[in-house]
Amino acid sequence: MFRMWGKIFHENHMLKDTVICIDSDLNRTRKVYQALEEICYEFDLSKPLWLDHNKNDFIHHSKTRFNSDSFVEDIDFDFLEIQVIEED
């Protein structure tokens, strides 16, 4: 089971959160992208762009934050944070 926690923060307060569970034979990268897509769908957001610092943070910590620079549209929060909480 692969589980990813998605959280939206504004002024250091968590506004929304969700946990996405993926139970399939996909590789880790595809599971991450699928979970992020489901998080964005649930929060009604466009998918963020993976900037270099997002990739590096995620590779080293299994966690990253997407701020307004990562979104094409304007956002009404400070950042979206994703974190892997369980991997097979």
N, CA, C and O atoms as CSV, one atom per row, in Angstrom:
chain,resi,resn,atom,element,x,y,z
A,1,MET,N,N,0.848,-1.184,0.000
A,1,MET,CA,C,0.000,0.000,0.000
A,1,MET,C,C,0.889,1.241,0.000
A,1,MET,O,O,1.859,1.326,0.753
A,2,PHE,N,N,0.551,2.174,-0.835
A,2,PHE,CA,C,1.244,3.465,-0.924
A,2,PHE,C,C,0.256,4.530,-0.469
A,2,PHE,O,O,-0.862,4.609,-0.979
A,3,ARG,N,N,0.675,5.354,0.497
A,3,ARG,CA,C,-0.208,6.415,0.992
A,3,ARG,C,C,0.523,7.747,0.961
A,3,ARG,O,O,1.676,7.850,1.379
A,4,MET,N,N,-0.172,8.768,0.458
A,4,MET,CA,C,0.385,10.113,0.411
A,4,MET,C,C,-0.593,11.072,1.087
A,4,MET,O,O,-1.805,11.006,0.883
A,5,TRP,N,N,-0.028,11.961,1.895
A,5,TRP,CA,C,-0.812,12.948,2.640
A,5,TRP,C,C,-0.660,14.289,1.942
A,5,TRP,O,O,0.455,14.771,1.743
A,6,GLY,N,N,-1.778,14.887,1.572
A,6,GLY,CA,C,-1.777,16.204,0.956
A,6,GLY,C,C,-2.397,17.210,1.905
A,6,GLY,O,O,-3.447,16.948,2.493
A,7,LYS,N,N,-1.743,18.380,2.060
A,7,LYS,CA,C,-2.217,19.392,3.011
A,7,LYS,C,C,-2.123,20.773,2.376
A,7,LYS,O,O,-1.159,21.082,1.676
A,8,ILE,N,N,-3.128,21.594,2.626
A,8,ILE,CA,C,-3.113,22.990,2.179
A,8,ILE,C,C,-2.964,23.873,3.403
A,8,ILE,O,O,-3.693,23.724,4.384
A,9,PHE,N,N,-2.005,24.801,3.336
A,9,PHE,CA,C,-1.727,25.705,4.452
A,9,PHE,C,C,-1.921,27.158,4.048
A,9,PHE,O,O,-1.624,27.553,2.920
A,10,HIS,N,N,-2.425,27.944,4.989
A,10,HIS,CA,C,-2.510,29.396,4.831
A,10,HIS,C,C,-2.171,30.019,6.176
A,10,HIS,O,O,-2.806,29.715,7.186
A,11,GLU,N,N,-1.169,30.893,6.187
A,11,GLU,CA,C,-0.701,31.560,7.409
A,11,GLU,C,C,-0.413,30.557,8.521
A,11,GLU,O,O,-0.843,30.735,9.661
A,12,ASN,N,N,0.319,29.504,8.175
A,12,ASN,CA,C,0.752,28.443,9.101
A,12,ASN,C,C,-0.393,27.662,9.739
A,12,ASN,O,O,-0.210,27.044,10.788
A,13,HIS,N,N,-1.559,27.682,9.122
A,13,HIS,CA,C,-2.693,26.879,9.587
A,13,HIS,C,C,-3.097,25.925,8.470
A,13,HIS,O,O,-3.216,26.316,7.308
A,14,MET,N,N,-3.303,24.679,8.843
A,14,MET,CA,C,-3.737,23.704,7.859
A,14,MET,C,C,-5.224,23.916,7.592
A,14,MET,O,O,-6.041,23.842,8.510
A,15,LEU,N,N,-5.571,24.180,6.335
A,15,LEU,CA,C,-6.962,24.409,5.967
A,15,LEU,C,C,-7.660,23.120,5.556
A,15,LEU,O,O,-8.810,22.884,5.926
A,16,LYS,N,N,-6.965,22.292,4.793
A,16,LYS,CA,C,-7.536,21.040,4.296
A,16,LYS,C,C,-6.445,19.981,4.299
A,16,LYS,O,O,-5.257,20.284,4.192
A,17,ASP,N,N,-6.876,18.741,4.424
A,17,ASP,CA,C,-5.927,17.648,4.235
A,17,ASP,C,C,-6.665,16.419,3.747
A,17,ASP,O,O,-7.875,16.286,3.930
A,18,THR,N,N,-5.932,15.539,3.135
A,18,THR,CA,C,-6.491,14.284,2.644
A,18,THR,C,C,-5.364,13.257,2.554
A,18,THR,O,O,-4.193,13.611,2.414
A,19,VAL,N,N,-5.728,12.006,2.636
A,19,VAL,CA,C,-4.768,10.913,2.443
A,19,VAL,C,C,-5.255,10.093,1.261
A,19,VAL,O,O,-6.408,9.664,1.209
A,20,ILE,N,N,-4.356,9.886,0.318
A,20,ILE,CA,C,-4.658,9.102,-0.877
A,20,ILE,C,C,-3.941,7.762,-0.760
A,20,ILE,O,O,-2.739,7.707,-0.501
A,21,CYS,N,N,-4.692,6.690,-0.954
A,21,CYS,CA,C,-4.132,5.333,-0.900
A,21,CYS,C,C,-4.120,4.744,-2.305
A,21,CYS,O,O,-5.117,4.800,-3.024
A,22,ILE,N,N,-2.998,4.190,-2.678
A,22,ILE,CA,C,-2.873,3.561,-3.996
A,22,ILE,C,C,-2.360,2.143,-3.781
A,22,ILE,O,O,-1.300,1.930,-3.194
A,23,ASP,N,N,-3.128,1.193,-4.263
A,23,ASP,CA,C,-2.763,-0.212,-4.132
A,23,ASP,C,C,-2.686,-0.797,-5.536
A,23,ASP,O,O,-3.632,-1.427,-6.009
A,24,SER,N,N,-1.559,-0.585,-6.192
A,24,SER,CA,C,-1.381,-1.099,-7.550
A,24,SER,C,C,0.082,-1.488,-7.751
A,24,SER,O,O,0.916,-1.318,-6.862
A,25,ASP,N,N,0.366,-2.004,-8.922
A,25,ASP,CA,C,1.718,-2.464,-9.236
A,25,ASP,C,C,2.537,-1.409,-9.970
A,25,ASP,O,O,3.547,-1.735,-10.595
A,26,LEU,N,N,2.117,-0.159,-9.903
A,26,LEU,CA,C,2.865,0.918,-10.549
A,26,LEU,C,C,4.198,1.131,-9.841
A,26,LEU,O,O,4.354,0.752,-8.680
A,27,ASN,N,N,5.160,1.738,-10.538
A,27,ASN,CA,C,6.413,2.072,-9.862
A,27,ASN,C,C,6.188,3.287,-8.967
A,27,ASN,O,O,5.135,3.922,-9.024
A,28,ARG,N,N,7.173,3.603,-8.150
A,28,ARG,CA,C,7.008,4.673,-7.155
A,28,ARG,C,C,6.695,6.018,-7.803
A,28,ARG,O,O,5.834,6.751,-7.317
A,29,THR,N,N,7.373,6.345,-8.876
A,29,THR,CA,C,7.159,7.638,-9.541
A,29,THR,C,C,5.727,7.765,-10.032
A,29,THR,O,O,5.095,8.805,-9.845
A,30,ARG,N,N,5.219,6.730,-10.648
A,30,ARG,CA,C,3.830,6.770,-11.153
A,30,ARG,C,C,2.829,6.848,-10.001
A,30,ARG,O,O,1.795,7.506,-10.121
A,31,LYS,N,N,3.129,6.185,-8.890
A,31,LYS,CA,C,2.242,6.283,-7.721
A,31,LYS,C,C,2.218,7.705,-7.179
A,31,LYS,O,O,1.160,8.209,-6.803
A,32,VAL,N,N,3.381,8.355,-7.137
A,32,VAL,CA,C,3.462,9.741,-6.659
A,32,VAL,C,C,2.628,10.647,-7.550
A,32,VAL,O,O,1.832,11.446,-7.057
A,33,TYR,N,N,2.809,10.523,-8.872
A,33,TYR,CA,C,2.060,11.371,-9.799
A,33,TYR,C,C,0.557,11.103,-9.727
A,33,TYR,O,O,-0.242,12.037,-9.792
A,34,GLN,N,N,0.174,9.849,-9.594
A,34,GLN,CA,C,-1.248,9.516,-9.489
A,34,GLN,C,C,-1.832,10.072,-8.198
A,34,GLN,O,O,-2.930,10.628,-8.201
A,35,ALA,N,N,-1.104,9.925,-7.097
A,35,ALA,CA,C,-1.595,10.445,-5.814
A,35,ALA,C,C,-1.710,11.964,-5.858
A,35,ALA,O,O,-2.693,12.518,-5.366
A,36,LEU,N,N,-0.724,12.647,-6.438
A,36,LEU,CA,C,-0.791,14.097,-6.552
A,36,LEU,C,C,-1.976,14.519,-7.408
A,36,LEU,O,O,-2.653,15.497,-7.090
A,37,GLU,N,N,-2.232,13.798,-8.484
A,37,GLU,CA,C,-3.385,14.106,-9.335
A,37,GLU,C,C,-4.693,13.952,-8.555
A,37,GLU,O,O,-5.588,14.788,-8.679
A,38,GLU,N,N,-4.808,12.897,-7.758
A,38,GLU,CA,C,-6.020,12.688,-6.962
A,38,GLU,C,C,-6.169,13.747,-5.872
A,38,GLU,O,O,-7.283,14.184,-5.585
A,39,ILE,N,N,-5.059,14.164,-5.262
A,39,ILE,CA,C,-5.093,15.233,-4.258
A,39,ILE,C,C,-5.593,16.521,-4.899
A,39,ILE,O,O,-6.465,17.193,-4.350
A,40,CYS,N,N,-5.045,16.862,-6.053
A,40,CYS,CA,C,-5.447,18.088,-6.747
A,40,CYS,C,C,-6.912,18.024,-7.169
A,40,CYS,O,O,-7.621,19.028,-7.098
A,41,TYR,N,N,-7.367,16.862,-7.604
A,41,TYR,CA,C,-8.767,16.703,-7.969
A,41,TYR,C,C,-9.671,16.926,-6.756
A,41,TYR,O,O,-10.688,17.615,-6.842
A,42,GLU,N,N,-9.287,16.336,-5.635
A,42,GLU,CA,C,-10.096,16.474,-4.412
A,42,GLU,C,C,-10.132,17.917,-3.912
A,42,GLU,O,O,-11.156,18.369,-3.401
A,43,PHE,N,N,-9.018,18.644,-4.055
A,43,PHE,CA,C,-8.949,20.038,-3.611
A,43,PHE,C,C,-9.359,21.022,-4.711
A,43,PHE,O,O,-9.334,22.232,-4.489
A,44,ASP,N,N,-9.735,20.524,-5.891
A,44,ASP,CA,C,-10.129,21.340,-7.032
A,44,ASP,C,C,-9.010,22.309,-7.433
A,44,ASP,O,O,-9.232,23.512,-7.573
A,45,LEU,N,N,-7.805,21.758,-7.615
A,45,LEU,CA,C,-6.629,22.536,-8.000
A,45,LEU,C,C,-6.089,22.045,-9.333
A,45,LEU,O,O,-6.283,20.891,-9.715
A,46,SER,N,N,-5.407,22.944,-10.032
A,46,SER,CA,C,-4.645,22.491,-11.189
A,46,SER,C,C,-3.404,21.779,-10.665
A,46,SER,O,O,-2.957,22.032,-9.546
A,47,LYS,N,N,-2.857,20.893,-11.479
A,47,LYS,CA,C,-1.653,20.177,-11.047
A,47,LYS,C,C,-0.473,21.146,-11.018
A,47,LYS,O,O,-0.282,21.912,-11.963
A,48,PRO,N,N,0.312,21.123,-9.956
A,48,PRO,CA,C,1.467,22.026,-9.867
A,48,PRO,C,C,2.622,21.538,-10.738
A,48,PRO,O,O,2.705,20.364,-11.098
A,49,LEU,N,N,3.495,22.461,-11.058
A,49,LEU,CA,C,4.711,22.145,-11.792
A,49,LEU,C,C,5.775,21.685,-10.805
A,49,LEU,O,O,5.912,22.244,-9.717
A,50,TRP,N,N,6.526,20.659,-11.197
A,50,TRP,CA,C,7.629,20.176,-10.362
A,50,TRP,C,C,8.865,21.008,-10.691
A,50,TRP,O,O,9.491,20.795,-11.728
A,51,LEU,N,N,9.219,21.939,-9.835
A,51,LEU,CA,C,10.427,22.725,-10.005
A,51,LEU,C,C,11.608,21.937,-9.426
A,51,LEU,O,O,11.416,20.940,-8.731
A,52,ASP,N,N,12.821,22.393,-9.720
A,52,ASP,CA,C,14.005,21.655,-9.272
A,52,ASP,C,C,14.038,21.456,-7.760
A,52,ASP,O,O,14.383,20.372,-7.288
A,53,HIS,N,N,13.688,22.479,-7.005
A,53,HIS,CA,C,13.731,22.335,-5.541
A,53,HIS,C,C,12.673,21.352,-5.055
A,53,HIS,O,O,12.880,20.672,-4.050
A,54,ASN,N,N,11.529,21.266,-5.760
A,54,ASN,CA,C,10.513,20.275,-5.388
A,54,ASN,C,C,11.042,18.863,-5.603
A,54,ASN,O,O,10.873,17.991,-4.751
A,55,LYS,N,N,11.675,18.648,-6.735
A,55,LYS,CA,C,12.234,17.319,-7.031
A,55,LYS,C,C,13.286,16.932,-6.000
A,55,LYS,O,O,13.277,15.814,-5.486
A,56,ASN,N,N,14.191,17.859,-5.698
A,56,ASN,CA,C,15.257,17.557,-4.731
A,56,ASN,C,C,14.702,17.289,-3.337
A,56,ASN,O,O,15.123,16.338,-2.678
A,57,ASP,N,N,13.761,18.113,-2.880
A,57,ASP,CA,C,13.144,17.884,-1.570
A,57,ASP,C,C,12.465,16.528,-1.519
A,57,ASP,O,O,12.596,15.794,-0.540
A,58,PHE,N,N,11.731,16.197,-2.587
A,58,PHE,CA,C,10.989,14.947,-2.579
A,58,PHE,C,C,11.926,13.745,-2.626
A,58,PHE,O,O,11.671,12.739,-1.965
A,59,ILE,N,N,12.990,13.836,-3.386
A,59,ILE,CA,C,13.951,12.734,-3.463
A,59,ILE,C,C,14.606,12.488,-2.107
A,59,ILE,O,O,14.779,11.338,-1.705
A,60,HIS,N,N,14.968,13.552,-1.404
A,60,HIS,CA,C,15.691,13.406,-0.145
A,60,HIS,C,C,14.790,13.182,1.068
A,60,HIS,O,O,15.199,12.509,2.014
A,61,HIS,N,N,13.574,13.730,1.063
A,61,HIS,CA,C,12.738,13.693,2.265
A,61,HIS,C,C,11.373,13.048,2.066
A,61,HIS,O,O,10.617,12.914,3.028
A,62,SER,N,N,11.038,12.644,0.840
A,62,SER,CA,C,9.709,12.120,0.500
A,62,SER,C,C,8.621,13.121,0.870
A,62,SER,O,O,7.516,12.745,1.261
A,63,LYS,N,N,8.953,14.396,0.739
A,63,LYS,CA,C,8.040,15.471,1.115
A,63,LYS,C,C,8.449,16.728,0.349
A,63,LYS,O,O,9.639,16.985,0.164
A,64,THR,N,N,7.463,17.514,-0.099
A,64,THR,CA,C,7.767,18.785,-0.741
A,64,THR,C,C,6.586,19.730,-0.625
A,64,THR,O,O,5.463,19.316,-0.336
A,65,ARG,N,N,6.859,21.010,-0.857
A,65,ARG,CA,C,5.831,22.041,-0.805
A,65,ARG,C,C,5.759,22.745,-2.152
A,65,ARG,O,O,6.779,23.129,-2.723
A,66,PHE,N,N,4.541,22.908,-2.647
A,66,PHE,CA,C,4.310,23.647,-3.878
A,66,PHE,C,C,3.703,24.998,-3.497
A,66,PHE,O,O,2.597,25.055,-2.959
A,67,ASN,N,N,4.431,26.089,-3.775
A,67,ASN,CA,C,3.894,27.418,-3.487
A,67,ASN,C,C,3.337,28.022,-4.778
A,67,ASN,O,O,3.195,27.322,-5.780
A,68,SER,N,N,3.029,29.290,-4.754
A,68,SER,CA,C,2.375,29.932,-5.899
A,68,SER,C,C,3.216,29.869,-7.179
A,68,SER,O,O,2.664,29.921,-8.278
A,69,ASP,N,N,4.534,29.760,-7.052
A,69,ASP,CA,C,5.396,29.656,-8.238
A,69,ASP,C,C,5.156,28.359,-9.014
A,69,ASP,O,O,5.454,28.284,-10.206
A,70,SER,N,N,4.623,27.349,-8.345
A,70,SER,CA,C,4.419,26.051,-8.979
A,70,SER,C,C,3.076,25.928,-9.688
A,70,SER,O,O,2.852,24.969,-10.425
A,71,PHE,N,N,2.186,26.883,-9.474
A,71,PHE,CA,C,0.848,26.816,-10.057
A,71,PHE,C,C,0.698,27.851,-11.169
A,71,PHE,O,O,1.178,28.979,-11.047
A,72,VAL,N,N,0.037,27.464,-12.240
A,72,VAL,CA,C,-0.219,28.382,-13.345
A,72,VAL,C,C,-1.300,29.385,-12.938
A,72,VAL,O,O,-1.205,30.572,-13.250
A,73,GLU,N,N,-2.324,28.900,-12.243
A,73,GLU,CA,C,-3.421,29.747,-11.787
A,73,GLU,C,C,-3.079,30.373,-10.436
A,73,GLU,O,O,-2.190,29.901,-9.727
A,74,ASP,N,N,-3.800,31.446,-10.091
A,74,ASP,CA,C,-3.640,32.042,-8.763
A,74,ASP,C,C,-4.206,31.092,-7.717
A,74,ASP,O,O,-5.207,30.416,-7.956
A,75,ILE,N,N,-3.561,31.047,-6.564
A,75,ILE,CA,C,-4.044,30.208,-5.467
A,75,ILE,C,C,-4.381,31.094,-4.274
A,75,ILE,O,O,-3.796,32.163,-4.104
A,76,ASP,N,N,-5.322,30.651,-3.453
A,76,ASP,CA,C,-5.741,31.436,-2.295
A,76,ASP,C,C,-5.219,30.847,-0.986
A,76,ASP,O,O,-5.855,30.974,0.060
A,77,PHE,N,N,-4.061,30.207,-1.055
A,77,PHE,CA,C,-3.407,29.636,0.118
A,77,PHE,C,C,-1.911,29.831,-0.064
A,77,PHE,O,O,-1.465,30.262,-1.127
A,78,ASP,N,N,-1.129,29.513,0.970
A,78,ASP,CA,C,0.315,29.726,0.900
A,78,ASP,C,C,1.050,28.594,0.178
A,78,ASP,O,O,1.919,28.850,-0.655
A,79,PHE,N,N,0.702,27.348,0.496
A,79,PHE,CA,C,1.362,26.233,-0.182
A,79,PHE,C,C,0.579,24.942,-0.018
A,79,PHE,O,O,-0.210,24.778,0.913
A,80,LEU,N,N,0.823,24.030,-0.955
A,80,LEU,CA,C,0.326,22.661,-0.902
A,80,LEU,C,C,1.513,21.795,-0.550
A,80,LEU,O,O,2.544,21.846,-1.219
A,81,GLU,N,N,1.377,21.003,0.493
A,81,GLU,CA,C,2.450,20.101,0.909
A,81,GLU,C,C,2.014,18.670,0.680
A,81,GLU,O,O,0.894,18.291,1.021
A,82,ILE,N,N,2.906,17.873,0.098
A,82,ILE,CA,C,2.637,16.443,-0.053
A,82,ILE,C,C,3.736,15.677,0.669
A,82,ILE,O,O,4.892,16.097,0.708
A,83,GLN,N,N,3.345,14.545,1.237
A,83,GLN,CA,C,4.291,13.734,1.997
A,83,GLN,C,C,3.903,12.271,1.886
A,83,GLN,O,O,2.744,11.913,2.094
A,84,VAL,N,N,4.858,11.437,1.562
A,84,VAL,CA,C,4.627,9.991,1.534
A,84,VAL,C,C,4.620,9.512,2.981
A,84,VAL,O,O,5.568,9.758,3.727
A,85,ILE,N,N,3.549,8.828,3.375
A,85,ILE,CA,C,3.464,8.349,4.759
A,85,ILE,C,C,3.556,6.823,4.864
A,85,ILE,O,O,3.737,6.281,5.954
A,86,GLU,N,N,3.428,6.130,3.715
A,86,GLU,CA,C,3.589,4.680,3.746
A,86,GLU,C,C,3.945,4.193,2.345
A,86,GLU,O,O,3.348,4.616,1.354
A,87,GLU,N,N,4.920,3.304,2.282
A,87,GLU,CA,C,5.296,2.677,1.015
A,87,GLU,C,C,5.394,1.187,1.216
A,87,GLU,O,O,5.716,0.708,2.303
A,88,ASP,N,N,5.107,0.448,0.135
A,88,ASP,CA,C,5.224,-1.020,0.233
A,88,ASP,C,C,6.660,-1.412,0.352
A,88,ASP,O,O,6.970,-2.599,0.446
